[in-house]
């Protein structure tokens, strides 16, 4: 039987979903639409660029100018333009975590690491957009960030904490080795229409694996789908 695989965003969504939405989430994860359109690409790219460039907002200003000049040819393009502009304007109001102002921050290519973790018999794809490391008190310290933009399906604080916890586990299992350290405060879920930047904490480090009942439910629906 095919292994149960779910993305961290869908896992966080599942935890709070209605029964019918749970079925839909698992169906989509089991048989993904290969032609699904990726939305808000420019906005996401420029937010990533800003975070990797000491929080320089020039990338956001450039994107806003670019988007304002676009002439949409369809309803989808029109919606993409409107939401992208709104997302970037919201981002400008957020306080960027201090760590991204660190001149010595080194960014690693997420594609060079295994992108999933095993949790309660389920394979959860974390795939953070950004993985970084810095030196604190002589120690190599790692962190990561996962970005989410959805006006109609934003996450609450608990769901963002699940994602931040997933990043923490992912970095510990798939990225760091030896004496390298993962700092929970550097494991961040960024939901533009949700609660902005939410970081993990030592107390909530393993929250991702605490939803055992939901994991059993995911496996049950997956096997029946």
MDAnalysis code that builds the backbone (N, CA, C; Angstrom):
import MDAnalysis as mda
import numpy as np

u = mda.Universe.empty(675, n_residues=225, atom_resindex=np.repeat(np.arange(225), 3), trajectory=True)
u.add_TopologyAttr("name", ["N", "CA", "C"] * 225)
u.add_TopologyAttr("resid", np.arange(1, 226))
u.add_TopologyAttr("resname", ["UNK", "UNK", "UNK", "UNK", "UNK", "UNK", "UNK", "UNK", "UNK", "UNK", "UNK", "UNK", "UNK", "UNK", "UNK", "UNK", "UNK", "UNK", "UNK", "UNK", "UNK", "UNK", "UNK", "UNK", "UNK", "UNK", "UNK", "UNK", "UNK", "UNK", "UNK", "UNK", "UNK", "UNK", "UNK", "UNK", "UNK", "UNK", "UNK", "UNK", "UNK", "UNK", "UNK", "UNK", "UNK", "UNK", "UNK", "UNK", "UNK", "UNK", "UNK", "UNK", "UNK", "UNK", "UNK", "UNK", "UNK", "UNK", "UNK", "UNK", "UNK", "UNK", "UNK", "UNK", "UNK", "UNK", "UNK", "UNK", "UNK", "UNK", "UNK", "UNK", "UNK", "UNK", "UNK", "UNK", "UNK", "UNK", "UNK", "UNK", "UNK", "UNK", "UNK", "UNK", "UNK", "UNK", "UNK", "UNK", "UNK", "UNK", "UNK", "UNK", "UNK", "UNK", "UNK", "UNK", "UNK", "UNK", "UNK", "UNK", "UNK", "UNK", "UNK", "UNK", "UNK", "UNK", "UNK", "UNK", "UNK", "UNK", "UNK", "UNK", "UNK", "UNK", "UNK", "UNK", "UNK", "UNK", "UNK", "UNK", "UNK", "UNK", "UNK", "UNK", "UNK", "UNK", "UNK", "UNK", "UNK", "UNK", "UNK", "UNK", "UNK", "UNK", "UNK", "UNK", "UNK", "UNK", "UNK", "UNK", "UNK", "UNK", "UNK", "UNK", "UNK", "UNK", "UNK", "UNK", "UNK", "UNK", "UNK", "UNK", "UNK", "UNK", "UNK", "UNK", "UNK", "UNK", "UNK", "UNK", "UNK", "UNK", "UNK", "UNK", "UNK", "UNK", "UNK", "UNK", "UNK", "UNK", "UNK", "UNK", "UNK", "UNK", "UNK", "UNK", "UNK", "UNK", "UNK", "UNK", "UNK", "UNK", "UNK", "UNK", "UNK", "UNK", "UNK", "UNK", "UNK", "UNK", "UNK", "UNK", "UNK", "UNK", "UNK", "UNK", "UNK", "UNK", "UNK", "UNK", "UNK", "UNK", "UNK", "UNK", "UNK", "UNK", "UNK", "UNK", "UNK", "UNK", "UNK", "UNK", "UNK", "UNK", "UNK", "UNK", "UNK", "UNK", "UNK", "UNK", "UNK", "UNK", "UNK", "UNK", "UNK"])
u.atoms.positions = np.array([
    [0.836, -1.200, 0.000],
    [0.000, 0.000, 0.000],
    [0.874, 1.255, 0.000],
    [0.458, 2.254, -0.806],
    [1.239, 3.489, -0.918],
    [1.308, 4.190, 0.435],
    [2.515, 4.660, 0.774],
    [2.745, 5.328, 2.054],
    [1.939, 6.630, 2.138],
    [1.474, 6.927, 3.344],
    [0.678, 8.135, 3.577],
    [1.596, 9.361, 3.628],
    [1.438, 10.256, 2.658],
    [2.278, 11.462, 2.568],
    [1.383, 12.697, 2.574],
    [1.728, 13.667, 3.404],
    [0.938, 14.897, 3.496],
    [1.886, 16.083, 3.726],
    [1.557, 17.224, 3.140],
    [2.411, 18.394, 3.352],
    [2.096, 19.001, 4.720],
    [3.050, 19.712, 5.292],
    [2.863, 20.299, 6.631],
    [1.678, 21.274, 6.664],
    [1.487, 22.032, 5.568],
    [0.352, 22.968, 5.533],
    [-0.976, 22.223, 5.584],
    [-1.057, 21.122, 4.832],
    [-2.298, 20.331, 4.825],
    [-2.502, 19.599, 6.156],
    [-1.397, 19.211, 6.778],
    [-1.459, 18.573, 8.109],
    [-2.036, 19.562, 9.127],
    [-1.530, 20.801, 9.098],
    [-2.030, 21.836, 10.016],
    [-3.498, 22.149, 9.718],
    [-3.852, 22.123, 8.437],
    [-5.231, 22.375, 8.012],
    [-6.153, 21.258, 8.501],
    [-5.680, 20.013, 8.382],
    [-6.460, 18.823, 8.748],
    [-6.864, 18.861, 10.222],
    [-5.937, 19.284, 11.074],
    [-6.158, 19.295, 12.530],
    [-7.419, 20.088, 12.916],
    [-7.729, 21.141, 12.147],
    [-8.880, 21.996, 12.470],
    [-10.045, 21.855, 11.485],
    [-9.944, 20.887, 10.556],
    [-10.920, 20.795, 9.469],
    [-12.206, 20.065, 9.869],
    [-13.283, 20.347, 9.105],
    [-14.541, 19.606, 9.264],
    [-14.336, 18.217, 8.658],
    [-15.247, 17.299, 8.915],
    [-15.111, 15.932, 8.394],
    [-15.031, 15.913, 6.868],
    [-15.868, 16.715, 6.202],
    [-15.869, 16.694, 4.735],
    [-14.573, 17.307, 4.188],
    [-14.087, 18.344, 4.859],
    [-12.828, 18.966, 4.406],
    [-11.656, 18.004, 4.616],
    [-11.686, 17.231, 5.713],
    [-10.624, 16.234, 5.965],
    [-10.542, 15.249, 4.806],
    [-11.712, 14.786, 4.365],
    [-11.757, 13.833, 3.237],
    [-11.145, 14.467, 1.991],
    [-11.509, 15.748, 1.751],
    [-11.028, 16.459, 0.569],
    [-9.508, 16.647, 0.621],
    [-8.987, 17.021, 1.797],
    [-7.542, 17.239, 1.970],
    [-6.775, 15.964, 1.616],
    [-7.238, 14.839, 2.157],
    [-6.516, 13.575, 1.938],
    [-6.627, 13.108, 0.486],
    [-7.811, 13.299, -0.118],
    [-7.972, 12.935, -1.542],
    [-6.980, 13.722, -2.403],
    [-6.877, 15.023, -2.114],
    [-5.963, 15.893, -2.892],
    [-4.501, 15.527, -2.660],
    [-4.178, 15.090, -1.439],
    [-2.796, 14.708, -1.136],
    [-2.450, 13.369, -1.783],
    [-3.436, 12.471, -1.823],
    [-3.184, 11.131, -2.384],
    [-3.103, 11.180, -3.913],
    [-3.965, 12.021, -4.518],
    [-3.951, 12.156, -5.991],
    [-3.835, 13.631, -6.338],
    [-2.623, 14.188, -6.189],
    [-2.464, 15.626, -6.432],
    [-2.694, 16.015, -7.890],
    [-3.249, 17.203, -8.075],
    [-3.466, 17.746, -9.416],
    [-2.129, 18.278, -9.937],
    [-1.583, 17.621, -10.930],
    [-0.258, 17.984, -11.444],
    [-0.263, 19.311, -12.199],
    [-1.470, 19.799, -12.551],
    [-1.560, 21.049, -13.319],
    [-2.065, 22.213, -12.459],
    [-1.977, 22.042, -11.144],
    [-2.462, 23.078, -10.232],
    [-1.625, 24.351, -10.399],
    [-2.292, 25.475, -10.505],
    [-1.591, 26.754, -10.715],
    [-1.033, 27.261, -9.393],
    [0.203, 27.696, -9.424],
    [0.821, 28.281, -8.221],
    [0.490, 29.767, -8.180],
    [-0.119, 30.191, -7.093],
    [-0.524, 31.592, -6.955],
    [0.549, 32.428, -6.250],
    [0.467, 33.726, -6.446],
    [1.254, 34.737, -5.701],
    [2.768, 34.501, -5.788],
    [3.228, 34.038, -6.952],
    [4.643, 33.698, -7.102],
    [5.579, 34.885, -6.891],
    [5.223, 36.041, -7.484],
    [6.091, 37.215, -7.355],
    [6.153, 37.676, -5.899],
    [4.991, 37.741, -5.249],
    [4.941, 38.178, -3.841],
    [5.789, 37.267, -2.960],
    [5.635, 35.958, -3.153],
    [6.402, 34.993, -2.346],
    [7.904, 35.135, -2.590],
    [8.278, 35.272, -3.854],
    [9.705, 35.373, -4.204],
    [10.332, 36.616, -3.576],
    [9.594, 37.741, -3.608],
    [10.155, 38.985, -3.076],
    [10.199, 38.987, -1.544],
    [9.258, 38.313, -0.915],
    [9.304, 38.185, 0.550],
    [10.526, 37.355, 0.939],
    [10.746, 36.258, 0.207],
    [11.938, 35.424, 0.454],
    [13.208, 36.255, 0.279],
    [13.246, 37.027, -0.805],
    [14.420, 37.839, -1.119],
    [14.686, 38.866, -0.012],
    [13.625, 39.473, 0.489],
    [13.748, 40.466, 1.567],
    [14.355, 39.833, 2.815],
    [13.843, 38.661, 3.182],
    [14.328, 37.988, 4.389],
    [15.783, 37.545, 4.230],
    [16.191, 37.236, 2.994],
    [17.568, 36.796, 2.753],
    [18.520, 37.969, 2.501],
    [17.963, 39.193, 2.510],
    [18.777, 40.377, 2.217],
    [18.676, 41.384, 3.376],
    [18.858, 40.862, 4.604],
    [18.840, 41.695, 5.822],
    [17.570, 42.528, 5.989],
    [16.463, 42.008, 5.455],
    [15.182, 42.709, 5.637],
    [15.024, 43.939, 4.757],
    [15.811, 44.023, 3.667],
    [15.725, 45.186, 2.764],
    [14.372, 45.220, 2.052],
    [13.609, 46.308, 2.290],
    [12.242, 46.390, 1.763],
    [12.184, 46.866, 0.312],
    [13.327, 47.132, -0.275],
    [13.361, 47.595, -1.670],
    [12.746, 46.531, -2.593],
    [12.947, 45.249, -2.240],
    [12.399, 44.157, -3.058],
    [10.862, 44.180, -3.044],
    [10.291, 44.559, -1.896],
    [8.829, 44.632, -1.783],
    [8.316, 45.816, -2.593],
    [8.984, 46.956, -2.484],
    [8.588, 48.154, -3.250],
    [8.640, 47.882, -4.754],
    [9.702, 47.185, -5.187],
    [9.833, 46.829, -6.614],
    [8.665, 45.949, -7.064],
    [8.327, 44.962, -6.216],
    [7.238, 44.035, -6.551],
    [5.903, 44.771, -6.618],
    [5.680, 45.706, -5.699],
    [4.418, 46.468, -5.697],
    [4.301, 47.306, -6.975],
    [5.414, 47.900, -7.402],
    [5.416, 48.697, -8.640],
    [5.135, 47.794, -9.844],
    [5.774, 46.619, -9.847],
    [5.598, 45.642, -10.928],
    [4.140, 45.189, -11.019],
    [3.570, 44.843, -9.860],
    [2.184, 44.354, -9.823],
    [1.190, 45.440, -10.225],
    [1.424, 46.664, -9.762],
    [0.516, 47.777, -10.079],
    [0.452, 48.023, -11.587],
    [1.560, 47.773, -12.260],
    [1.623, 48.012, -13.709],
    [1.017, 46.871, -14.525],
    [0.759, 45.741, -13.895],
    [0.229, 44.585, -14.632],
    [-1.223, 44.812, -15.081],
    [-1.521, 44.343, -16.286],
    [-2.900, 44.410, -16.793],
    [-3.418, 42.971, -16.881],
    [-4.267, 42.563, -15.928],
    [-4.740, 41.164, -15.910],
    [-5.564, 40.824, -17.149],
    [-5.357, 39.603, -17.658],
    [-6.090, 39.138, -18.850],
    [-7.222, 38.169, -18.487],
    [-7.319, 37.837, -17.202],
    [-8.363, 36.891, -16.780],
    [-8.738, 37.184, -15.334],
    [-9.825, 36.545, -14.908],
    [-10.302, 36.722, -13.535],
    [-9.246, 36.216, -12.543],
    [-8.591, 35.087, -12.894],
    [-7.572, 34.513, -12.020],
    [-6.395, 35.468, -11.863],
    [-5.946, 36.050, -12.977],
    [-4.827, 36.993, -12.922],
    [-5.191, 38.247, -12.124],
    [-6.446, 38.660, -12.255],
    [-6.915, 39.845, -11.525],
    [-6.904, 39.580, -10.019],
    [-7.393, 38.401, -9.632],
    [-7.412, 38.017, -8.209],
    [-5.986, 37.867, -7.682],
    [-5.109, 37.264, -8.497],
    [-3.714, 37.070, -8.104],
    [-3.045, 38.420, -7.841],
    [-3.297, 39.384, -8.732],
    [-2.716, 40.727, -8.589],
    [-3.200, 41.397, -7.302],
    [-4.528, 41.378, -7.074],
    [-5.116, 42.040, -5.902],
    [-4.592, 41.450, -4.596],
    [-4.611, 40.119, -4.504],
    [-4.189, 39.463, -3.258],
    [-2.682, 39.616, -3.046],
    [-1.906, 39.557, -4.126],
    [-0.452, 39.728, -4.019],
    [-0.109, 41.114, -3.469],
    [-0.780, 42.146, -3.989],
    [-0.540, 43.515, -3.504],
    [-0.915, 43.622, -2.029],
    [-2.075, 43.062, -1.685],
    [-2.523, 43.111, -0.285],
    [-1.540, 42.369, 0.640],
    [-1.043, 41.214, 0.166],
    [-0.098, 40.415, 0.960],
    [1.195, 41.199, 1.205],
    [1.710, 41.850, 0.162],
    [2.948, 42.610, 0.296],
    [2.755, 43.826, 1.220],
    [1.590, 44.454, 1.121],
    [1.313, 45.605, 2.005],
    [1.203, 45.142, 3.460],
    [0.629, 43.964, 3.661],
    [0.543, 43.404, 5.023],
    [1.939, 43.068, 5.555],
    [2.770, 42.494, 4.664],
    [4.132, 42.141, 5.053],
    [4.897, 43.384, 5.524],
    [4.688, 44.499, 4.847],
    [5.373, 45.747, 5.215],
    [5.032, 46.187, 6.641],
    [3.871, 45.756, 7.138],
    [3.443, 46.146, 8.491],
    [3.981, 45.202, 9.572],
    [4.566, 44.075, 9.149],
    [5.071, 43.097, 10.121],
    [6.469, 43.465, 10.596],
    [6.751, 43.064, 11.829],
    [8.101, 43.288, 12.373],
    [8.942, 42.061, 12.023],
    [9.948, 42.273, 11.191],
    [10.803, 41.159, 10.755],
    [11.670, 40.696, 11.932],
    [11.708, 39.374, 12.218],
    [12.529, 38.883, 13.336],
    [13.983, 39.364, 13.229],
    [14.520, 39.698, 14.387],
    [15.859, 40.298, 14.472],
    [16.941, 39.448, 13.801],
    [16.771, 38.127, 13.850],
    [17.804, 37.234, 13.305],
    [18.086, 37.541, 11.823],
    [17.064, 38.017, 11.081],
    [17.255, 38.280, 9.654],
    [18.057, 39.554, 9.386],
    [18.349, 40.287, 10.454],
    [19.205, 41.482, 10.298],
    [20.678, 41.113, 10.537],
    [20.921, 39.857, 10.892],
    [22.281, 39.376, 11.182],
    [23.108, 39.324, 9.892],
    [24.176, 40.102, 9.849],
    [25.039, 40.185, 8.657],
    [25.732, 38.847, 8.345],
    [25.901, 38.009, 9.375],
    [26.647, 36.749, 9.193],
    [25.756, 35.552, 8.881],
    [24.486, 35.819, 8.637],
    [23.556, 34.730, 8.339],
    [23.962, 34.043, 7.028],
    [24.008, 32.717, 7.080],
    [24.358, 31.953, 5.865],
    [23.125, 31.144, 5.457],
    [22.764, 31.217, 4.178],
    [21.562, 30.525, 3.705],
    [21.937, 29.243, 2.970],
    [21.203, 28.173, 3.281],
    [21.463, 26.874, 2.667],
    [20.350, 26.572, 1.660],
    [20.679, 25.794, 0.655],
    [19.682, 25.437, -0.353],
    [18.773, 24.325, 0.185],
    [17.477, 24.613, 0.413],
    [16.574, 23.587, 0.968],
    [16.511, 22.318, 0.127],
    [16.766, 22.465, -1.192],
    [16.649, 21.295, -2.095],
    [17.724, 20.239, -1.842],
    [18.769, 20.603, -1.098],
    [19.837, 19.612, -0.878],
    [19.525, 18.663, 0.288],
    [18.387, 18.870, 0.951],
    [18.028, 18.028, 2.104],
    [16.760, 17.227, 1.819],
    [16.656, 16.071, 2.458],
    [15.435, 15.251, 2.404],
    [14.300, 16.128, 2.944],
    [13.181, 16.217, 2.226],
    [12.198, 17.237, 2.587],
    [11.074, 16.780, 3.523],
    [11.103, 15.497, 3.943],
    [10.006, 15.037, 4.807],
    [10.519, 14.463, 6.132],
    [9.602, 14.381, 7.088],
    [9.898, 13.761, 8.385],
    [8.813, 12.725, 8.686],
    [9.135, 11.790, 9.524],
    [8.193, 10.730, 9.912],
    [7.530, 11.125, 11.220],
    [6.202, 11.179, 11.264],
    [5.481, 11.525, 12.497],
    [4.299, 10.572, 12.648],
    [4.319, 9.777, 13.700],
    [3.211, 8.846, 13.999],
    [2.782, 8.025, 12.776],
    [3.764, 7.508, 12.030],
    [3.446, 6.645, 10.891],
    [3.097, 7.375, 9.612],
    [3.215, 8.712, 9.631],
    [2.897, 9.519, 8.444],
    [4.155, 10.229, 7.974],
    [4.283, 10.368, 6.662],
    [5.401, 11.131, 6.110],
    [4.899, 12.559, 5.865],
    [5.475, 13.526, 6.588],
    [5.045, 14.927, 6.442],
    [6.126, 15.718, 5.700],
    [5.746, 16.306, 4.572],
    [6.693, 17.109, 3.786],
    [6.764, 18.514, 4.382],
    [7.946, 18.916, 4.828],
    [8.121, 20.234, 5.458],
    [8.548, 21.271, 4.417],
    [9.609, 20.992, 3.663],
    [10.077, 21.866, 2.583],
    [10.051, 23.354, 2.940],
    [10.842, 23.791, 3.938],
    [10.861, 25.229, 4.243],
    [11.435, 26.033, 3.086],
    [10.941, 27.267, 2.894],
    [11.460, 28.114, 1.812],
    [12.878, 28.580, 2.108],
    [13.152, 28.776, 3.403],
    [14.456, 29.312, 3.801],
    [15.038, 28.453, 4.927],
    [16.318, 28.085, 4.775],
    [17.082, 27.440, 5.864],
    [18.325, 28.295, 6.066],
    [18.594, 28.644, 7.314],
    [19.755, 29.503, 7.564],
    [20.560, 29.012, 8.753],
    [21.817, 29.459, 8.807],
    [22.629, 29.168, 9.991],
    [23.446, 30.396, 10.357],
    [23.769, 30.493, 11.638],
    [24.601, 31.577, 12.140],
    [25.459, 31.028, 13.274],
    [26.369, 31.825, 13.769],
    [27.221, 31.390, 14.876],
    [26.820, 32.161, 16.135],
    [26.501, 31.427, 17.202],
    [26.184, 32.054, 18.493],
    [27.055, 31.393, 19.557],
    [27.836, 32.223, 20.259],
    [28.768, 31.706, 21.290],
    [29.627, 30.549, 20.779],
    [30.072, 30.672, 19.543],
    [30.946, 29.642, 18.975],
    [30.223, 28.420, 18.434],
    [28.888, 28.382, 18.581],
    [28.111, 27.232, 18.099],
    [27.419, 27.549, 16.772],
    [27.362, 26.540, 15.890],
    [26.588, 26.695, 14.654],
    [25.112, 26.474, 14.996],
    [24.311, 27.513, 14.749],
    [22.890, 27.468, 15.115],
    [22.030, 27.590, 13.847],
    [21.012, 26.710, 13.737],
    [20.188, 26.653, 12.526],
    [18.750, 27.093, 12.778],
    [18.132, 27.592, 11.715],
    [16.722, 27.953, 11.762],
    [16.121, 27.834, 10.369],
    [14.808, 28.033, 10.277],
    [14.148, 27.940, 8.973],
    [12.816, 28.653, 8.997],
    [12.284, 28.896, 7.809],
    [10.998, 29.603, 7.727],
    [10.137, 28.992, 6.625],
    [8.842, 28.890, 6.912],
    [7.866, 28.380, 5.941],
    [6.834, 29.489, 5.734],
    [6.619, 29.835, 4.477],
    [5.738, 30.951, 4.128],
    [4.384, 30.440, 3.642],
    [3.317, 31.114, 4.076],
    [1.965, 30.733, 3.645],
    [1.179, 31.991, 3.303],
    [0.627, 32.021, 2.083],
    [-0.238, 33.137, 1.678],
    [-1.555, 32.556, 1.188],
    [-2.618, 32.781, 1.959],
    [-3.956, 32.377, 1.533],
    [-4.965, 33.248, 2.277],
    [-5.683, 34.033, 1.510],
    [-6.639, 34.955, 2.143],
    [-7.872, 34.205, 2.655],
    [-8.237, 33.141, 1.956],
    [-9.465, 32.423, 2.334],
    [-9.201, 31.261, 3.291],
    [-7.927, 30.879, 3.440],
    [-7.625, 29.718, 4.280],
    [-6.346, 29.953, 5.085],
    [-6.323, 31.069, 5.819],
    [-5.131, 31.363, 6.630],
    [-5.176, 30.528, 7.909],
    [-4.020, 30.384, 8.551],
    [-3.905, 29.539, 9.739],
    [-4.032, 30.354, 11.024],
    [-4.531, 29.682, 12.079],
    [-4.547, 30.340, 13.391],
    [-3.209, 30.078, 14.084],
    [-3.044, 30.643, 15.268],
    [-1.749, 30.553, 15.964],
    [-1.363, 29.104, 16.253],
    [-2.342, 28.284, 16.651],
    [-2.035, 26.872, 16.948],
    [-1.520, 26.159, 15.694],
    [-2.159, 26.410, 14.560],
    [-1.728, 25.770, 13.310],
    [-0.322, 26.241, 12.915],
    [-0.048, 27.529, 13.141],
    [1.285, 28.039, 12.829],
    [2.339, 27.447, 13.763],
    [1.936, 27.164, 15.005],
    [2.883, 26.532, 15.933],
    [3.194, 25.096, 15.505],
    [2.197, 24.419, 14.925],
    [2.418, 23.067, 14.393],
    [3.474, 23.134, 13.276],
    [3.332, 24.124, 12.394],
    [4.268, 24.281, 11.271],
    [5.671, 24.613, 11.788],
    [5.751, 25.541, 12.752],
    [7.057, 25.922, 13.323],
    [7.721, 24.719, 13.994],
    [6.914, 23.899, 14.671],
    [7.424, 22.684, 15.312],
    [7.926, 21.686, 14.258],
    [7.206, 21.613, 13.135],
    [7.622, 20.737, 12.035],
    [8.973, 21.150, 11.467],
    [9.184, 22.458, 11.347],
    [10.469, 22.978, 10.844],
    [11.587, 22.578, 11.805],
    [11.318, 22.714, 13.106],
    [12.296, 22.370, 14.152],
    [12.698, 20.897, 14.041],
    [11.707, 20.020, 13.944],
    [11.971, 18.576, 13.821],
    [12.727, 18.267, 12.529],
    [12.297, 18.903, 11.449],
    [12.943, 18.718, 10.141],
    [14.431, 19.083, 10.208],
    [14.736, 20.243, 10.811],
    [16.137, 20.691, 10.891],
    [16.967, 19.739, 11.749],
    [16.372, 19.265, 12.849],
    [17.091, 18.340, 13.747],
    [17.369, 17.007, 13.059],
    [16.382, 16.512, 12.314],
    [16.523, 15.176, 11.717],
    [17.249, 15.181, 10.371],
    [17.021, 16.215, 9.559],
    [17.485, 16.177, 8.161],
    [18.644, 17.111, 7.828],
    [18.913, 18.086, 8.706],
    [19.893, 19.111, 8.329],
    [21.118, 19.118, 9.238],
    [20.895, 19.204, 10.538],
    [22.040, 19.355, 11.455],
    [22.733, 18.026, 11.728],
    [23.975, 18.129, 12.126],
    [24.742, 16.939, 12.522],
    [25.739, 17.327, 13.612],
    [26.221, 16.325, 14.321],
    [27.223, 16.559, 15.371],
    [26.741, 17.542, 16.423],
    [27.537, 18.577, 16.668],
    [27.221, 19.534, 17.732],
    [26.411, 20.735, 17.244],
    [25.956, 20.686, 16.008],
    [25.144, 21.791, 15.489],
    [23.804, 21.850, 16.230],
    [23.304, 23.066, 16.419],
    [22.109, 23.278, 17.256],
    [20.955, 23.856, 16.425],
    [19.724, 23.395, 16.722],
    [18.516, 24.013, 16.162],
    [17.891, 24.840, 17.284],
    [17.720, 26.116, 17.041],
    [17.109, 26.990, 18.049],
    [15.614, 27.108, 17.726],
    [14.737, 26.622, 18.634],
    [13.293, 26.676, 18.339],
    [12.804, 28.079, 17.948],
    [13.385, 29.120, 18.571],
    [12.967, 30.497, 18.266],
    [13.285, 30.891, 16.831],
    [14.194, 30.139, 16.193],
    [14.558, 30.423, 14.797],
    [13.741, 29.575, 13.818],
    [12.807, 28.772, 14.327],
    [11.953, 27.937, 13.468],
    [10.612, 28.658, 13.350],
    [10.359, 29.225, 12.175],
    [9.303, 30.228, 12.051],
    [8.281, 29.894, 10.965],
    [7.008, 30.046, 11.337],
    [5.919, 29.982, 10.361],
    [5.510, 31.424, 10.074],
    [5.519, 31.794, 8.793],
    [5.081, 33.137, 8.403],
    [3.796, 33.005, 7.600],
    [2.681, 33.418, 8.202],
    [1.392, 33.404, 7.512],
    [0.944, 34.855, 7.359],
    [0.981, 35.347, 6.130],
    [0.727, 36.767, 5.881],
    [-0.679, 37.191, 6.318],
    [-1.689, 36.379, 6.034],
    [-3.059, 36.733, 6.414],
    [-3.460, 36.123, 7.759],
    [-2.533, 35.354, 8.361],
    [-2.790, 34.766, 9.677],
    [-2.171, 35.620, 10.765],
    [-1.313, 35.003, 11.591],
    [-0.727, 35.726, 12.727],
    [0.689, 36.233, 12.449],
    [1.027, 36.415, 11.157],
    [2.360, 36.926, 10.831],
    [3.452, 35.922, 11.163],
    [4.504, 36.398, 11.826],
    [5.628, 35.526, 12.204],
    [5.315, 34.827, 13.530],
    [5.256, 33.495, 13.517],
    [5.087, 32.727, 14.760],
    [6.263, 31.758, 14.848],
    [7.018, 31.863, 15.945],
    [8.169, 30.966, 16.071],
    [7.863, 29.838, 17.045],
    [8.652, 28.800, 16.960],
    [8.544, 27.655, 17.852],
    [9.115, 28.063, 19.222],
    [8.943, 27.224, 20.214],
    [9.560, 27.476, 21.526],
    [9.939, 26.125, 22.103],
    [10.809, 26.120, 23.096],
    [11.239, 24.851, 23.692],
    [10.031, 24.087, 24.227],
    [9.076, 24.809, 24.821],
    [7.885, 24.172, 25.401],
    [7.023, 23.500, 24.330],
    [7.006, 24.076, 23.116],
    [6.126, 23.544, 22.067],
    [6.918, 22.859, 20.957],
    [8.152, 22.487, 21.273],
    [9.056, 21.934, 20.268],
    [8.495, 20.693, 19.571],
    [7.798, 19.845, 20.336],
    [7.317, 18.572, 19.769],
    [5.813, 18.554, 19.513],
    [5.217, 19.743, 19.409],
    [3.758, 19.810, 19.253],
    [3.279, 19.067, 17.999],
    [4.124, 19.045, 16.966],
    [3.718, 18.386, 15.708],
    [3.362, 16.917, 15.924],
    [4.046, 16.253, 16.864],
    [3.782, 14.814, 17.058],
    [2.723, 14.534, 18.125],
    [2.105, 15.613, 18.659],
    [1.126, 15.401, 19.748],
    [-0.277, 15.083, 19.224],
    [-0.479, 15.175, 17.897],
    [-1.820, 14.932, 17.337],
    [-1.956, 13.479, 16.886],
    [-1.825, 12.564, 17.846],
    [-1.831, 11.128, 17.509],
    [-3.182, 10.673, 16.940],
    [-4.264, 11.163, 17.544],
    [-5.617, 10.787, 17.098],
    [-5.831, 11.225, 15.642],
    [-5.407, 12.460, 15.353],
    [-5.557, 12.995, 13.995],
    [-4.714, 12.202, 12.985],
    [-3.523, 11.773, 13.424],
    [-2.653, 10.985, 12.535],
    [-3.295, 9.645, 12.193],
    [-3.915, 9.020, 13.181],
    [-4.611, 7.746, 12.934],
    [-5.767, 7.965, 11.950],
    [-6.434, 9.120, 12.111],
    [-7.551, 9.473, 11.235],
    [-7.045, 9.702, 9.800],
    [-5.888, 10.366, 9.655],
    [-5.310, 10.611, 8.330],
    [-5.028, 9.266, 7.640],
    [-4.417, 8.340, 8.383],
    [-4.081, 7.024, 7.814],
    [-5.357, 6.273, 7.398],
    [-6.375, 6.344, 8.247],
    [-7.648, 5.653, 7.971],
    [-8.299, 6.200, 6.692],
    [-8.354, 7.541, 6.579],
    [-8.968, 8.161, 5.378],
    [-8.126, 7.852, 4.147],
    [-6.801, 7.920, 4.320],
    [-5.862, 7.667, 3.220],
    [-6.078, 6.258, 2.665],
    [-6.163, 5.275, 3.569],
    [-6.329, 3.869, 3.149],
    [-7.647, 3.642, 2.432],
    [-8.667, 4.439, 2.794],
    [-9.995, 4.263, 2.200],
    [-10.167, 5.077, 0.911],
    [-9.320, 6.103, 0.740],
    [-9.483, 7.021, -0.418],
    [-9.152, 6.337, -1.753],
])
